[in-house]
Amino acid sequence: MVCLGNICRSPLAEGILKSKLDSNRYLVNSSGTASFHIGKLPDSRSISVAEKHGINIRNQRASQFSQRSFEIYDYIFVMDKQNYKDVIALAVSQDDKSKVSLILNQTTSEGIDLEVPDPYYGGDEGFDNVFFLLNKACEAIADRV
């Protein structure tokens, strides 16, 4: 799960998907394409909305996406088109590139690229909306794997 700073959207996506999968069988992680929040907790609003739905993301710490992630993970889900471009720029092969997709594209077959809005500069309602969108996408991912 990848977003810009790894404090709002991708930590939520990580927590939601972890809640839907067997942790003994699946490794789920999140990171950001930027480095400015490395080591920090998720945004308090992400923590709150997750807790409202019975998910604890308080133990997560922000990290930066790296080329090594292509070796570790089978799927790399990004939150928006800029994250997609940033992650694809680090790919060294077509196999790497094939692992990357916009997370909300898991919820549609219409062939349009859907983005998770960044709720950072908005209020609590934006975080509720992001949770709803990511929960739907993570349901689709869990059903798929």
C-alpha positions as CSV (number, residue, x, y, z in Angstrom):
1,M,0.0,0.0,0.0
2,V,1.6,3.2,-1.1
3,C,0.7,6.9,-0.8
4,L,2.7,10.1,-0.6
5,G,3.7,10.4,3.0
6,N,2.6,7.1,4.5
7,I,0.6,8.7,7.3
8,C,-3.0,8.9,6.0
9,R,-4.2,6.6,3.2
10,S,-1.7,3.8,3.0
11,P,-1.6,3.1,6.7
12,L,-5.4,2.8,6.6
13,A,-5.2,0.5,3.6
14,E,-2.6,-1.6,5.4
15,G,-4.7,-1.9,8.5
16,I,-7.9,-2.6,6.6
17,L,-6.4,-5.3,4.5
18,K,-4.6,-6.9,7.4
19,S,-8.0,-7.2,9.1
20,K,-9.3,-9.2,6.2
21,L,-6.4,-11.6,5.6
22,D,-4.7,-14.4,7.6
23,S,-1.5,-12.8,8.9
24,N,0.2,-16.2,8.8
25,R,-0.3,-16.4,5.0
26,Y,0.0,-12.8,3.9
27,L,2.4,-10.0,4.4
28,V,0.8,-6.6,4.2
29,N,2.8,-3.4,4.6
30,S,2.6,0.3,3.6
31,S,5.0,3.0,2.6
32,G,5.2,6.5,1.1
33,T,6.9,7.8,-2.0
34,A,8.3,10.7,0.0
35,S,10.6,10.6,2.9
36,F,9.4,13.5,5.1
37,H,7.4,11.4,7.6
38,I,9.7,8.4,8.1
39,G,9.4,6.9,11.5
40,K,6.2,8.9,12.4
41,L,2.9,7.5,13.5
42,P,-0.1,7.6,11.1
43,D,-2.1,10.8,11.2
44,S,-4.3,11.0,14.3
45,R,-7.4,11.2,12.1
46,S,-6.4,7.9,10.3
47,I,-5.9,6.3,13.7
48,S,-9.3,7.5,14.9
49,V,-11.3,6.4,11.8
50,A,-9.5,3.0,11.9
51,E,-10.4,2.5,15.6
52,K,-14.0,3.5,14.9
53,H,-14.1,0.4,12.7
54,G,-12.2,-1.9,15.2
55,I,-8.8,-1.6,13.5
56,N,-5.6,-0.6,15.4
57,I,-2.9,1.1,13.3
58,R,-1.1,2.7,16.2
59,N,1.9,0.4,15.9
60,Q,2.6,1.5,12.3
61,R,5.5,3.8,11.5
62,A,5.9,5.6,8.2
63,S,8.6,4.3,5.8
64,Q,9.6,5.2,2.3
65,F,8.9,3.0,-0.7
66,S,12.1,1.5,-2.2
67,Q,13.1,-0.6,-5.2
68,R,13.5,-3.6,-2.8
69,S,9.7,-3.6,-2.4
70,F,9.4,-5.1,-5.9
71,E,11.3,-8.1,-4.7
72,I,9.3,-8.6,-1.5
73,Y,5.7,-8.0,-2.6
74,D,3.5,-9.6,-5.3
75,Y,1.1,-6.7,-5.4
76,I,1.8,-3.0,-5.0
77,F,-1.4,-0.9,-4.6
78,V,-1.0,2.9,-4.9
79,M,-3.5,5.5,-3.9
80,D,-3.3,8.0,-6.9
81,K,-1.8,8.6,-10.3
82,Q,1.3,10.5,-9.0
83,N,2.1,7.7,-6.6
84,Y,1.8,5.3,-9.6
85,K,4.2,7.4,-11.6
86,D,6.7,7.6,-8.7
87,V,6.6,3.8,-8.0
88,I,6.8,2.9,-11.7
89,A,9.9,5.1,-12.0
90,L,11.7,2.8,-9.6
91,A,10.8,-0.4,-11.5
92,V,13.6,-2.1,-13.2
93,S,11.6,-4.7,-15.2
94,Q,8.2,-5.2,-16.8
95,D,7.6,-7.8,-14.0
96,D,8.1,-5.0,-11.5
97,K,5.7,-2.7,-13.4
98,S,3.0,-5.4,-13.6
99,K,2.8,-5.6,-9.8
100,V,1.7,-1.9,-9.5
101,S,-1.9,-0.7,-9.8
102,L,-4.2,1.9,-8.4
103,I,-6.0,0.4,-5.5
104,L,-9.5,1.6,-6.4
105,N,-9.2,0.0,-9.8
106,Q,-9.8,-3.2,-7.8
107,T,-13.4,-2.1,-7.4
108,T,-14.3,-1.5,-11.0
109,S,-13.9,-3.1,-14.4
110,E,-14.7,0.1,-16.3
111,G,-11.1,0.7,-17.3
112,I,-10.9,4.2,-15.7
113,D,-8.2,5.1,-13.2
114,L,-9.8,5.9,-9.9
115,E,-7.8,7.8,-7.2
116,V,-8.1,7.8,-3.4
117,P,-8.4,11.5,-2.4
118,D,-5.8,12.7,0.0
119,P,-7.7,13.7,3.2
120,Y,-4.7,15.4,4.9
121,Y,-5.9,19.0,4.5
122,G,-9.6,18.2,5.0
123,G,-11.7,17.4,8.0
124,D,-12.7,14.1,9.6
125,E,-15.3,13.5,6.9
126,G,-12.6,13.1,4.4
127,F,-11.0,10.3,6.5
128,D,-14.4,8.6,6.8
129,N,-14.8,8.7,3.0
130,V,-11.2,7.4,2.5
131,F,-11.9,4.5,4.9
132,F,-15.1,3.6,3.0
133,L,-13.3,3.6,-0.4
134,L,-10.3,1.6,0.9
135,N,-12.5,-0.9,2.7
136,K,-14.4,-1.6,-0.5
137,A,-11.1,-2.0,-2.4
138,C,-9.6,-4.2,0.3
139,E,-12.7,-6.4,0.3
140,A,-12.1,-7.0,-3.4
141,I,-8.4,-7.7,-2.9
142,A,-9.1,-10.2,-0.1
143,D,-11.6,-12.0,-2.3
144,R,-9.1,-12.1,-5.1
145,V,-6.2,-13.5,-3.2
